Amino acid sequence: MERCPACRARLGDPSRCPRCGCNLERPQQAERAARRAIAAALTALARKRLDEALHHARHARRLKDGDAARLLEWFARKSTETDPGSGTGGEIRNALLGTVGNE
């Protein structure tokens, strides 16, 4: 977190805003929890557990609506909607999951 969510001041001390004195512990906890949920979603994708990945991605997005959480939620949702054996969607998903799982 680079700026205070209350007054947008640049942060020096990560736990308090220098301008308004806002306690930033809770927002920072939410950011850390969102990062953990994103990691859990990526792990679930690597293990081909699509419903679990979608759950973690949605949780991350509720905590902090960032690009990574939004993209993961979209990918997991599309993956659960696409039948792996039908057409391009399934082939793309299988190729992506295959490369993620091999790393």
C-alpha positions, 0 to 999 in steps of 0.5 A: 500500500503506497497511499492512505485509503482515507486521504491519499497521502504517501505512506512512510510508516506502513502502520499509520498515515502521517497526514490523517493518522489513520490506522492501516492495519486492517487494510494491510491485512486484507491485502495480505489475505488477498495475496494468499487467496490468489496463491491458493487459486493458482495452486488449485488451477495447477492441480486442475481443481477448477471449482476450488480455484474459482472459489479462491479467486472470488474470495481474493476479489472480495478482499481486494478488487485488483487485476490479478484477482479479476483475471483469475476469477474470469479464467476459472469461471470460463474454465468451469463453463467449458467442456474440456473435450469440446472445441478450442476452449477446452484445448486452450484450458488444457494447454494452460493448465498443462503448462502450469502443472508442469512448472 
